[in-house]
């Protein structure tokens, strides 16, 4: 398939450097970031698992997870038609239509679409903007992609609980300073935080991201993982980050 047949004039094609996978993105506007790459590495999803991606955006997480042989089938939810269309075209571009299905729908309606207790895992790279605490982006697409609704994440978490099978896992990335808030909302939605990893820009800087895994209706017991340092003091990528980006082959 010729990639140009699926690419719109305002889009470009990005090589994910992972098993030949490509993704369509807007030339100007919201694009996926490192947080999605870190979450794809962190998420514990078996090869035969069926999982849902809440707020898939351009479809980056299903592509990265597929490239890492995580999951048998993905149900990707995106409320914005333009992003859902772009994600669906990226799926077709990579020949993954039998492994990834894109739903242009609110994640809160996932139970009606998939049915209760229908997936083994949920992944979510949610909007970080907290209602009332950040300046709203004047562009509607950017605003929806980067800012939460007035109800925060609780409706998303409750929806995840409804579609997860018993002991199913939810994996998320979130700002580290708000990790307690996230874990409290997870607990309220009956998703027990079980594992987390803090992400540091450098060893001498405070953590800026938290990777958190919760399990449906599990007993409380929280396991911290070793810290993830992104850059060395001289600005070079750390060996761990190179591993996550599958760049270790370049060192051989």
PETALIN-V121505 format. One record per residue. N is the residue number from 1. PSI is psi in radians with two decimals (NA if undefined). Layout:
n = (N:N)
psi = (PSI:PSI)
This chain:
n = (1:2:3:4:5:6:7:8:9:10:11:12:13:14:15:16:17:18:19:20:21:22:23:24:25:26:27:28:29:30:31:32:33:34:35:36:37:38:39:40:41:42:43:44:45:46:47:48:49:50:51:52:53:54:55:56:57:58:59:60:61:62:63:64:65:66:67:68:69:70:71:72:73:74:75:76:77:78:79:80:81:82:83:84:85:86:87:88:89:90:91:92:93:94:95:96:97:98:99:100:101:102:103:104:105:106:107:108:109:110:111:112:113:114:115:116:117:118:119:120:121:122:123:124:125:126:127:128:129:130:131:132:133:134:135:136:137:138:139:140:141:142:143:144:145:146:147:148:149:150:151:152:153:154:155:156:157:158:159:160:161:162:163:164:165:166:167:168:169:170:171:172:173:174:175:176:177:178:179:180:181:182:183:184:185:186:187:188:189:190:191:192:193:194:195:196:197:198:199:200:201:202:203:204:205:206:207:208:209:210:211:212:213:214:215:216:217:218:219:220:221:222:223:224:225:226:227:228:229:230:231:232:233:234:235:236:237:238:239:240:241:242:243:244:245:246:247:248:249:250:251:252)
psi = (2.33:2.08:-0.56:-0.35:-0.36:-0.12:2.29:2.81:-0.54:0.27:2.70:2.97:2.19:2.27:2.09:-0.08:0.69:1.77:0.59:0.21:2.50:2.71:2.45:2.40:2.73:2.45:-0.61:2.24:-2.78:2.27:2.69:2.73:-3.02:-0.51:-0.65:-0.69:-0.74:-0.69:-0.70:-0.61:-0.69:-0.65:2.22:1.61:2.12:2.80:-0.53:0.14:2.58:2.24:2.83:2.54:2.04:2.02:0.99:-0.33:-2.11:0.08:0.34:-0.74:-0.83:-0.62:-0.82:-0.72:-0.70:-0.75:-0.40:0.19:0.65:2.08:2.50:-0.60:2.43:2.37:1.82:2.22:2.30:2.15:-0.39:2.09:-0.68:-0.74:-0.73:-0.71:-0.75:-0.73:-0.75:-0.65:-0.62:-0.66:-0.82:-0.70:-0.64:0.08:0.61:0.34:-0.41:-0.02:-0.29:2.26:2.24:2.25:2.13:1.53:2.76:2.37:-0.42:-0.26:0.26:-0.62:-0.69:-0.55:-0.77:-0.46:2.72:2.61:0.85:-0.19:2.74:-0.42:2.77:2.38:2.62:2.11:1.52:2.93:2.42:-0.42:2.16:2.27:2.24:-0.08:-0.17:2.76:2.28:2.43:2.30:-0.37:2.24:-0.78:-0.83:-0.67:-0.82:-0.66:-0.52:-0.21:2.47:2.83:3.08:-0.41:-0.02:-2.60:-0.19:-0.75:-0.64:-0.76:-0.70:-0.64:-0.72:-0.73:-0.69:-0.63:-0.23:2.47:2.99:2.27:0.34:2.76:2.44:2.19:2.29:2.75:2.44:2.75:2.30:-0.70:-0.28:0.34:-0.70:-0.77:-0.79:-0.81:-0.62:-0.74:-0.64:-0.82:-0.70:-0.55:0.18:0.62:1.91:2.07:2.25:-0.44:2.44:2.73:2.19:2.47:2.21:2.29:-0.73:2.86:-0.45:0.21:2.70:2.69:2.47:-0.27:2.68:2.28:2.15:2.33:2.32:2.68:2.39:2.19:0.71:2.87:2.60:2.25:2.00:2.19:1.94:2.52:2.86:2.58:2.63:1.98:2.28:-0.87:2.55:2.98:-0.50:0.13:-0.12:2.63:2.45:2.76:-0.64:-0.74:-0.66:-0.66:-0.80:-0.63:0.15:0.71:0.03:-0.43:-0.49:-0.37:-0.16:NA)
